[in-house]
Amino acid sequence: MIAKTGYLLIAALQLFILSACATAEADIIGKWKLQTVIYDDGSVNDVGEGNLVIFSKNEIVEQIKGHGSRSYLYTRKGSVLVLGSDNSDLKWEIIKAEDSYMEILTPIGTYNLQRMQ
């Protein structure tokens, strides 16, 4: 009886861990306002109004004032977004993802994004 209870406890714990892992892949699809970029040296660029990052199922569009619009195809592997159709080294890593706020480490720096309603 104790062994069965132990197995049930282990199974429940595994189910809890698996469900936690499943929720770790946050929904990033939508339009996000780029608020700041933090560079490797710690400096912060408050990019101002009108800068967007738009995520669809397999494409990212950056709309940056003064630089235009850039589009990237991507695949997602957990918290890592691999940009480009080939196996390029261009990767973005989701550091923090909440319903309305997200931080993504890019080759340029860390993007601080706020979801637009």
Number of C-alpha atoms within 10 A of each C-alpha: 6 7 8 9 10 11 12 12 12 12 12 12 12 12 12 12 11 12 11 11 11 11 9 13 15 15 11 19 14 14 19 22 22 25 17 19 22 17 16 11 7 10 10 13 13 12 14 12 11 11 20 21 21 19 20 13 12 13 15 20 16 20 18 17 13 7 9 9 13 11 15 15 17 22 16 15 10 13 16 17 20 20 21 16 10 10 8 9 9 13 17 21 18 20 14 14 17 12 10 12 15 19 19 20 19 17 12 11 19 21 23 20 22 20 19 12 7
